[in-house]
Each structure stands twice: as C-alpha cells, then as structure tokens.
Amino acid sequence: MKRKLPHLVVLLGSLAGFLSVAVVDIGRTAPGPITRVHGALDELAQGESCASCHGGIFESMADACLDCHETIAEHIADGRGLHGFLSGTEVSRCSTCHSEHNGPGFPMVNAQSFRMAGVFDVQEFDHAMIGFEMAGKHLELACLECHEFAEHDLVPDGEHRFVGLSRDCASCHEDPHEGTMQTACASCHVQTGFEEQHFVTHEDVWPLAGSHAESTCLDCHEPETPYSLAALTARTDPMRPRDCVACHESPHRDAFVVGNASANGLSKDASCTLCHDPEVHTFRGELVPITAEQHAQSGFPLGEPHTGVECADCHAATNDAFRDRFPGRAADDCAQCHETPHGDQFDDDPFSRGRCVACHATTHFEPHAVSLDVHAQAALELTGAHASIDCADCHAIEDDSAIRRFRGTPDRCESCHSDAHDAFFARFGKQLAQTDGGTCATCHSTENFTDIPEPGFDHRRFTGFEVSGAHAQSVCETCHERTPEPDDHGRTFGRIVAHSGSPQACSNCHDDPHRGEFDARGLPRELDGRRGCERCHDTTSFRSLSHGFDHGLWTGFELAGAHAEVSCSTCHAPVSPSRAAALGGRTWSEARGSACNDCHADPHAGQFRRDGAVDCARCHSSAREFGELKFRHNLDSTFRLDETHSALACSACHAAVQVGEVEVVRYRPLGKECSSCHAMNQDVLRRPRRGK
C-alpha cells in the first residue's frame, strides 16, 4: 500500500494540472469574429457556445461539425460526393478546408477549400470524382446553370450549394416519352444530344425471315408490354429470341403440346416448328402434317376401330374455327360421334362421366361389360341376394321414352322393400339415413332379413332400452315371443308391445317385491338420471345394489354407530324360497320396526314408555354405546339437583329393585319430598330452655 502512494500523488497532481489548464482555457476569448453563415445562428451569434463547434471533453471538432451538417455526414459514411471521396485523415480535419473566426465577410467555401480537396480549378471540376461522368453537352454548361447557389455567400435555409442534385435526366430535361420508358435515358441516348441514339441490331437477337420480315416494329414491340422498346432497353441481361407462343396464341391443349415437345426433346414453347414452318404464311392447310404418333399425344391414339378412318371423317374441313374442327375428343368419349340409347342419363354422371367405356367394350357395344365389380362403383353395390337378380328387375324401360332407366334407380332398401317394423324406427330417421344403402341396412345385410350381422342390433340406441347384465344372457325370444303364423311382411318375430307394453319400466316384466314402498310420496322419483328400480338396482342381479342403498333416505332410519357395522340380515331375516315366491321374489323380510325397543329389550321395564313406545334417543345419544348419556337432570326431570344432591352418585337415589324376575334400576316414580329419602329424627328438634 505504501509503494502505491507516490503513484497516486502523481496522478492527483496531473489531474489538478489538467483541470487548471481547462479552467484557464474556458476563460479565454474567441480568436476573432465568426463567419456570416455561423453568425446567423442564435446559439453561435454571441460567441459563447464554443463547444457547439469545437466539441466538448469527449467529442472532436469534426464530430461537432457533422452534428449540424448531417448531409455531409451521410456522404462520408456512404462514400458519396466530394467529402466521401476524401481520405479518413482529410475528412476528420474540417478546418483545413473551412477555416473560421475570419469575420463575417470571409467565405468558408472558397478556392482554397477546393485546392485542399485536390481541385485546383473549380471551373474544371471533374464530376467523375463524385461518380457522375459528364460529357458532350454537359461540359458546355456553366456551374451556376446546375448549382444555383454555387457563388452565394450565404445559402438560403434548406438549400445547398452543391449537394442535393439528382443525376436523373428527367430532373433537368422534359421527358418526351411522358414516363412510358421504363429504363434510363442513357440506355438509348448519349450526352452529345438526344437526336443521337444507339440500339442493338435485330439480327443480333433474331434474324427476321418469312412473314416476320413484313411486320413493323410495333407489331411485335407494342407499347406497355414486356416486349416494348422501353422494357427491352431496360434489360441488362442478354435478350433471347421469343418462342412462337410469345406472340401467337396456341389453340392446342397443353397435353398435346407437352407430349410432342417431350417426345422430341424440345421445350413446350419451342415445339410449334414440329408441325408449322415459320416460312409458311399460314398455320393451317395441307402443308401442316401430323403423324399417328403426334395424334396420340392429343389423348386419342388411332387404334382399333379408328385405324381406317379418314381425317376428314372426324375433322370436317367445313368448320372454320379451330375448336370446331379439332374439338379435342377423348378416346373413350364415344358419345361425341355415336348416338347414345340412354338419353341424357350419363351426361354428367359422376360414375361414367358420359363415357360409354365405363359399361361397354371399346370395340363393341353389346354385350355390355357391367360386372359386379363395375356395378360396385355405382351407388348400390350388388351383394348377397342382389347379386343374383336380373338387371331388368331393377332397370325397367320407361313407357313414355322407351329408354331403360339406369341413373336414378332407387338404391335404398325402403324403396323396394316394405317396412316390417310398422315405422317403429321412423323416429330415428336421421341416424338411420347415415347408412349407405338405406335405413334397413343399419341392422340387416343383403343376404336375408333374418340374419343380423355383427356388431348386431344396438338395442339401446334404437329402443331406448339397453340389453345388459342378466338381460344380455337371455335370447331375443324371451321378450319377443315368436308368433305361430307370419304377418303380411312375413315376420314371425314377436313385438314387445304385444308381450309386455313398453320395455322401459322394470315393473312391466318384473313384480315389485317392495309393494310400492319406495314410490311413496316424499321419496325421490329420480336419482342421477335413474328412475324406477334403477335408482338402486342394475340389470346384473336384484341382489346387487351397484348404486348403493341410502338407508336413511329410503326408510327414514339412518344407519349410524353400531347399526352401521351389522349385516343386513341382522335386522332383515332371510326368507325361505317358498315364502320368497309369495313375496314377489323378495329374499329378506321386513325389519321389526324403527323404534329401539322393536329390536332391543327395555332395561328400564317400561319406566319411560309413552303412548306405548320408548324413545331411547332422549337420553342415549350414541347408537354405539348406550352408556353415553345426554340426560340433563335439571331440565329433563322434575327434580332440580342442588349443590348437595349434585355431588351424590346416581345410585344414591336410584337403587336397583326387583320387578318380577328382573332387577332394574328405579328411576320413576320417585318421591320429591325430603322425607321420601330422609327419615325424621325427633330428638334433634328440641325447644330451647327458658333463660338460655
């Protein structure tokens, strides 16, 4: 620590010296009046804000200059203009070219300024230094013709002496093209005069021959198009010759053009010359040949039975329009040439799409080629019994048109088959309609109506009654008894309505062993969405209480304390099988009652009986321990215990007595007078002697 002390002293001394110099320097006056341009600024006019130009402690003079001269700062940063041309050392010393404190009459931009920047004659300034090559007519101009304020002592606020001019020709010259040329003027014009122009010759791009040699420039280079002269002169990349389709609209379909181009190793747009000669003045006529291979690219190969057909048989020369003469028929579009016996049935059919070959062979119309696999593509797949019926059974000839009807033939079960369920499932129409083939197909197959394939009939979904538990172990005929004779629909399967009415309530099929006890007024009709027997039972077994049994809710006797631990049979004795049948299947007897003495002997021998019953709960608060009492002697009896009696044990007053053959504690009746418990002693009470 002692070694560092001399260094600290030196550092503090240096800092004090620096501050003293700074204080002395701050007190100095300006070396001379400032120039007119800076004197016009209020903050500099008094000569007191030196730091604005000279910079502060952490800012150089050059940085201070550029804080105000932002345009010059941008030029230096971007390397533009005269200042951007200077070296880093030169550009950081503004005062070398622009000295100050020479009075208001001194111009800060002068001949010396330019000489210091390497320009010895301002009138001979080479604009190439700032990236603008001046030549021709521009060299004849005086500086003031472009730089209006070049020789002004004070440039108006917002204006510039030299910077700020645009190199765009249109900024000085009127545009005779009115903005239609999308390229720079120098692309076509030179600085020696607008009359002198330069273009590439057409032969360098595409020699004009044949019918093209007779066209004018504007025939191919229309204004406001990608090929206008304005657009082409703006290109910087080499111009490639245009393909035919750039000027001529092709009437051919893409598949035909692309196919032939690919087969000959050409691009799509360059394939026109395979058939059309540029020297020929027309695209049509006998001079335009086409081979069988080229014709196949149209999508219609000339195979059997069309190999011997003449071109004019399909392409009549009387049709002037190309699309009329060459409509672009498909090989399987027979109806374009052949009359159809089916009318308009298949004009827009999604299966055939008007194609005869969907049902017929390509070489003959009869017999038809509709197999089961083909028919499966229609709305109705032929399976099961449907696969063996004759076509005419479903597709009949309409008398008024003599046309056999195919499209529009009903494809849903109910269209051909009567409803054996008497519209029972009509209420589920929206759900059943989701099934392909019709409502019947939801449950039945096409083999026969008797069999119901997997996953079987959804009993809950379509009847509201779920077959589960013990019900699921039974056969259908348990509820749907077979009829001796079939009905009008051929049905022998019994209807549940005839058997037991609505299947929703358990009591329709099962006797109520509770004799309606749980349907009494005040008891809930529904619990968690369950009604009837389902409030407690499920379909597995009546002995199974899957939802539990709330003893307090349904009987008014809540099982608490010791009662909650005993088995049901403790209070509900099992019933013999013969007796159970008489009780509707009930296997447990009813409880003796809800009063304590219905099950428990009265240890008090009837002392607390009222109206023929004993309310044990008045004194015994716990159903688990009878010894736990809630008896309040002063409130629940007619004898109030004073301080002396409260200290006594209960047995002092309530002694055991013999009642018949049973010994019980006597509580009532007991005397309430003192003499009822205490004998009178005559010797205690004596008259006091006279004079005592």
N, C-alpha and C positions, 0 to 999 in steps of 0.2 A: 504494500500500500504506500510506503514511503517512497519507493522508486518511481511511482507514477505521479507523484506530486509535482515535480518540475515540469513534466509534460502538460499537466493541467494548467499550471501557471502560464506557460507559453501560449496555450490555446485561448485562455481567457484574455491574455494581453492582445493577441491577434484580433479577437472578436471586438475588443474595445477600440482598437485602431481602425478596424473596418467601419464600425458604426460612426466614429468621429469623422472619417472621410465622407461617409454618406450624408451626415448632418451638414458638413461644410458644403458638399455638392448641392444639397437641396436649397441651400441659401443663395446659390449663385443666380445671376440674372441671365436671360436669353442672350446669345451672341449677336443677335440682330433681328430686325422685324421679319415676320414670316411672309410668304408669298400671298398673292391676292386670292388664289383659289382656296388656300387653307384659312386665310383670314376671314373668308366669308362664312365660316362655321362658327357658331356662337361659342362652342366649348373650347375653341382654339384662339378666338379673337383677342382675349386678354393676356395670352402668353403665359398662363399659369398652369395649364394642364400638360406639362412636358411629357408625362408618361404615356399620354394618348398616342404620341408619335415615336418616342424614344423607348417605350416599353418599360415595364416595371422590373422588380427584382428578378422575377422568373420568366420574363418574356424579352426576346430580342427586338431590335428596331425593325427588322424585316417582318417579323410576325405582327408587330403593331401596324405596319403599313398595310399588310394583307388583310387585317381585320376590317379595314374600311374599303379597300379595293378588292372586293370579292371576285369580280370577273377575272382580274389578273391572277388571283389565287387559283381559280379553276383552270385557267390556261396553263399555269405552271404545273399543276397536278396532272393534267391530261396531256401535256407536251404539245399544246396548240399555240398558235400565234407566235409573235416575236419573243415574248417572255418565255414561252415554252421551249424556244429554240436555244436559249442561253444555257450555259453550264450551271451546275449547282452552286459554285463559288460566286459567279457573277450575279445570279438571281437572288442571292442572300444579302447583297450589298446594294440596296435601293439608292442610297445617297450618292453612289458613284456616278450614276446617270442623272439622278434627280436631286440636286442639292437644294437646301432650304436656308432660311434666315438671310436671304439676299434682297429682301424688300419686296413690296407688292408689285413692282414693275418687272420683276425677273420671271421669265417663262421657265417652268420646270421641265417642259418637253422642248428641247432645242436641238440645234445641230450637234452640239457636244454629246447630247444624250444618244443620238443615233450613232455617232462615231464610236462611242464607248461600246455600243452593241454590234460594231463591225460594219455599220452602214455609213460610208464616207460621203455619199451624196444622196440626200433624201429623194431628189427628183429621179434618181436612177435606181430606186429601191427594187430589188429583185424579189417579186412576190413568191418565188419558189421557196424562199426561206420559211414562209408560213403555209406551204403546201398548195399554193394556187399558181399554176403555170399560166402566166399571161403571155399572149402572143397576138400577132395580127393587129386588128383594130383597137384592141385594148391598150396597146403600147402608145397609141396616139393620144390618149386621154390625159388631161392634167389631173393631179391628185385631188383637187377640190371638186372635180366632177363626180367623184365617188365618195370622198371623205369631206363632207360639208364643213366640218369644224376643225380641219387639219391645222389651220393657221390662227385659230381663235386663241386669245389669251385666256379667256375663261369660258369653258364649255358649259352650256345650259344644263341645269339639273336634269338627270335622267338620260342625257345624251352621252355619246362617246366620241373621242377624237378620231380613232382609227378602228377600234374593235366594234363588233356588233353587226357587220355587214354580212349578207348571205351570198354564197357562191352560186346560188341557183340563178340561171339565166333569166327566168321569169320575174325575179325580184327587180330587175332593171329594164328588161325588154318585154314588150307586149307579146303575148302568146297568140300567134296567128291560128294555132290549132284549137284554141279555146278549151284546153285541158283534155283533149281527146287522146293525145300521145302519152302513153304510159311509160315513157322512157326519157332519159336525159337528152337535152338538146344536142350534146356533144356526140350522141350516138349517130346522128345524121349530119350535123352541121359542124363547121370549123370556125375558128376565131377570125379568119380573114374576111368573112362575110356570110350572110345567111343564104345567098344565092348558090354558093359552092357547097355541094353535098357529096357524101360518099356512101355507097351501098355495096353489098356483096352481089356478085352477078348470079343470076338464077341457075346458070349451068353448074355453078359450084355446089348447088344443092340438089337440083333435079332438072335434067335437060327436058325441055318441052318438046313433045313429039305428038304426032297424030292429031286427034281432036283437041288435045290440050293446047296445041300451038295456036289455035284460033281464038282462045279465050283472052279476055283483057285481065289486067292485074286485079281489078276489083271483083272480078268474077270469083276469084279464089281467095283474095285478101279483103274480105268485106270489113268495113269499119265496125268497131265494137265487138269483134270476135277474137278468139285466141290466135287467129292467123292474120289479123290486121297488121298493117305496116307498123303501127305504133307498138303493138305487142311483140312483134318479131324483132324490132330493133332494140328492144329492152333485154333480149336474151343474151346471156353471157356464155352459154354452152353451145356447142355446135348444133346446127339445125339438121335434123334427119328428114328424108323425104316422107311425105304423108302417104298413108295407105289409101286405097280406094274408098273405104268406108268413112274416111275423114270428110269427104266431100259428097259422096254418093250414098244415099240410104239403101241398105241391103234389104231386099224383100224376103230373103231366105230365113228360115228358122235357125236358131243357134245350133241345134243338134246337127243339122245338115252341114253347116259351115265348119263347126269344130271337128266333126268327124272326118270330113275330107281334108281339112288342114292337117290334122294329126296323122292321117294315113300317108301324107306326102311330106311330112317333116317341115311344115310351114306354120307360121303363126296364124291365128284366126283372121286378123285384119289383112294379111298378105295373100290369102288363098283365092281371091277373086280371079286371078290370072290363070287358075287351073282350067277354067271354062271360058273366060272372057279375055279377048285380046285388046290391049289398050289402043292399038292402031285402028280397030273397028269402031265405027261411029254409032253403034247401037249395041245394047246388051242382049237383044232378042234376035230370033231368026234361026234359020237352018245352020248358020255358021257357029252356033253355040252347041257343041256336042256334049253328051253325058253318057258315061258308061254304066253298065249294070252295077259295078262296084260303087260308083258315085251315087247312083239311085238308092242303093241300100242304106246310105248314110241319112236319107230322108226319113228312115223308120219304116220303109216299105220295100223289103227285098223282093225282087221279081222272081219268086219261086212258083211252084205249082199252087193253083191252076192259072197263074198270070203270065207264065213264060211266053206264050204265043200271042199275047195281046199287043196290038199296035199302040204307039204312044198317043195318037190322036183319039183312040177309043176312050181314053181316060182324060186326056188333056186336049179338049176341043180348041181348034185354032180360032173359032169364032169369039172366044172370050178374050176381050182386050185387056182387062185388068189381070194383073199377075195372080192375085189371090183367087180369082175366079177360075183361072186356067190351071193353077197349081195350088189347090186348097190345102195341101199337106195332109193327105189321108194317112191313117194308120193302117197297118197290115190287117189288124183284126177289127177294123171299122167297116164291116160288111154293109151296113145299112146306108152308107154313103152312095153305094152303087146298086145294091139289091133291095127290092121291096120286102118289107117285113110283114109276116102274117099276124104279128102280135099287136098291131096298132102302136100306140104310144106308151105302152106299159113300161118299157125298159129304156125310155129316152134319158131319164135321169136317175135310174135305179142304182143305188149305191153298190149293189152286188155285181150287176153285169155292166153298168155304165154304158149301156147301149151296145155292148159288144156281143155279137152273135156267138163268138167262140167260147163264151162262158158256158154255153149249153150245147153247142154244135161243133163238129169237127171242122177243120179249116178246108177240107177238100169236099165235104158234102154236108147237107143239112139234115138228112134223115139216114138212119135213126138218130135220135138225139143222144147226147153223151152225158146226160144228167145221172150221175151215180149218187149213192148215199153220201159219199164224201163231198161231192159238189153241192148237193142239197143242204148239207150241214152249214154251208156258207150263207144260206138264206136265213130268214127269221126263225124258221122251225126246223130243228134237226130231226131227221126221221130215225127214231129208235124204238125198240120194243115192238108193240103191236102195229105202230105206224109204219114200220119198215116193210111190212108185208101187204099193205093195201095198194090198190091200183091208183095210178096218178089221176085218172078221171074221176075217182071218188071225191077228190078234193078240188080238182081243177076242172070245172064244168064249162061248157060252151054257153055263152050268153046268147039268148034267142034274138035279141034286138040287133046284135052286131056280128053274130056268127064268129066271134073271136073267143078263143079259150082263155079264160081268166087265170093268170098266174100271180101277177102282182096284186096285192090287196086281198088275197085269200086269207080268211081268218086263221090265226095262229095261236089262239088261246083256247084252253080246254073248254071253257064255258060256251064258246061259240059253236061247238059241235055236240057237247055232252050236256045232258040235263043235270040239275043240281040235286043230288041225293040227300043233301042235308037241309032241304027246305029253307034255304037262305039263312041258316043259323050263323054262318060265318060272314055274312054281309057286313056286319059292323066292323069287321077287321079288314075291310076292303083295301084301305091304303097300305096296310102292311103286306097283305097278300099280293097286291099289284106289283110289288118289287120283284116278284119271282118271274123269271123268264118262262114263257110258255103258258102262263095263266094262273089263276088262283088255286086250281086243283093241284098244280104241280108243287105247291108248297109242301104237301104231305104225300101225294101219290106219284108213282112212276108211270111210265108208258107201257109197262108190262101188263099190269091189270090193276084194278082199283082195290082189290082185296089186300094186296101186299103194301105195306108202308115201309119204305127203305130207311136205313139209318140216316140221321140220328133218331128217327121216329117222330111221333106226334108230340108237339110241345103243348102238353095239356094245360099248363098254367097260362101260357101266352094266349091261347085261343078259347079257353073256357073260364079263366079266372080261378081255377081250382088246381093247385099243384099236387101231383101224384107223388108222394114221398113217404118215407117211413114204412109202416105196415101196409099202406095203400099200394106202394110200389111192388109189394110181394104178391099181390093178387093179379089175376088175369083180368083182361078188359071185361069179359063177360060177367064178372062178379057184379058189376054195376050196370053194364049194358047187356041185358039178357037177350039172347037170340030169339027171334020170332019164328013161329012154325012155318010161315009162308013169306016169301019175299014180297015187298011192296011194289009200287009201279016203277020204281027205279031199279028193281032187282036187289034191293037191300034187305038183309036179314039181321043186320047188326042193330041191337036194341037201342032205343033212345032213352036217355037218362030221365027225361021229363015223365015218360010213362012209368018209370020204375020208382022214382022217389022225389020227383019235382026238382027244384033247384039243388045242385050239389054243393052250394056254398056253405050251408049250415050243417054242423055235425049232427044235430038232432034229427035231420031228415033221414038219417040212416041208423043212428045210434040212440038208444034210450038214455035219458038223463038220470044217472043214479043219485043225483043230488036233489031231485024233485023240485028243481027251480029255486033252491035256496040262494044260489049266487046270482040270480036275476032279480032279486028283491029290490025294492025302491031304496035309493041311497047308495047302492053299490055301483062301482064304475061299469059302464057298458063297454068301455074300450080301454085297453092299456097298450101304449106304444104301438098303436095301429092294429092290435089284435082284438078280435071280437069273439063272443061265444066261448066255447070250450078252449079255444086257443089262448085265452088270457092266462091259462095255467098249463095246459097240456100241449103236446105236439103229436105228430102222427106216428111216432115210433111206438109208443105204448101209453095207455091211460095211467099206468102206474109211474110213468116218468113225468116228473114236473120240471121240464127243461127251463122254464122261466121262473122257477121258484114259487113258493106259496107264502104270501104275506098274511100270516095268521091273524094279526091284529086288524088288518084291513077287511078281510073277508068274514071273520067271526066276531070281531069286537073284543077278542081276548088275546092280548099281546103276550107272546112267549118271552118271558124275561127271567133272569136269575136261574134257579134250579129247573124251572119249566123248560128253558131253552136247551137243557142238556139231556133231557129224557127222550126216548124214542117215541114216535107217533103212536105205536101200539100200546104204550103205557096208558094213554087216555082213550084211544080208539082201538078197541079189541078186535082182532081178526074175526072175519065172518066165515062160516063154513061154506063150502061150494054150493050146497043146496039152498042155503039161505041167501047167498050172493046172487043166484039166479032170480030169486024173488025180488031182490033189491035192484034189479037192472044191471047186474054185474059188479055191484059195489062190494069190495072185499074188506072194508073196515067199517066198524059200527060207529054210531054217533057217540060223542062224548056224553058223560053223565050230566054235565051242566057246566056253567061258568063260575058258580059260587065255590068258595074254598071248601065248605063242608059237603059239597057234592062228591068230592074225592077224599077229603081228609076228615078224620074223626075230630069232634069238638072236645078239646081237653077241658073246656070250661063247663061242660054238662049243661049247655043251653043258657048260661047266665046272661049272655049278650045277644040272645036271639030277639029279633024284632020282625014282626009281621011274618013269622015263620022262617026267616033267613038270618044268617050270621054274616056280618060284614067284617071279616078278619082284617081287611086293609085299614080299618080305622086306627088300629093300634100297631099292627105289624107292617112296617114299611118295606121290608125286604122280602122278596119272593125266594131268596136263597136261605136266610136264617130267620126262623120265627122268633128267636131270642132278641133280635134287634127291634126295639120298640120306639114308637114315636108318641107314646101316651103322655099327655100333659095333665097332671093331677088337678091343678088349679083351674084348668079350662075344660077338660074333658070329664070331670066328675063334679058332684055337688058338694064335695067336702074339700075346703081350702086348707092346704098344709101351711101351718105357721112355722116359726123358726124351730120350735121344739120338735114338731112332727116331721119336718123335712130331714132331720138328722137320723130318723129311725129307718131301719131296713124294712122293705116291703112286708116281709114275713112277720113283723111285729104286729101288724094289723090284719094281714091276710094269711090266715093259717089254713092248713090242709084239713079238710073234713071228709067224712065218708058219705058218699052218695050212692046208696045201693051197694054194689060190689066195686065201685070205682072211687078212688080217693082223688079229690080235686081240690085246688086252691079256691077258697071262697073270696069272691070279690063283691058280689052283690046278692042279696041285700045286706048291708051292714048298718048298724046304728051310727048316728051322727052326734049323739049326745055324749058328754064326758063319761056319764055313768054307764054308757054302753061298753066301755072298755075298762074304766077305773071303778073299783068298789069304794063305798063311802066309809070312812073311819070316824066314829062318833067321839072318840077321846081327843081328837085333835082340836075340835072346836069346843072350847070352854069359855064360860063367862069370866071375865076378869073379876078378881076380888075387889070388894069395896075398899076404897082408900089406896089401892095400888095404882 
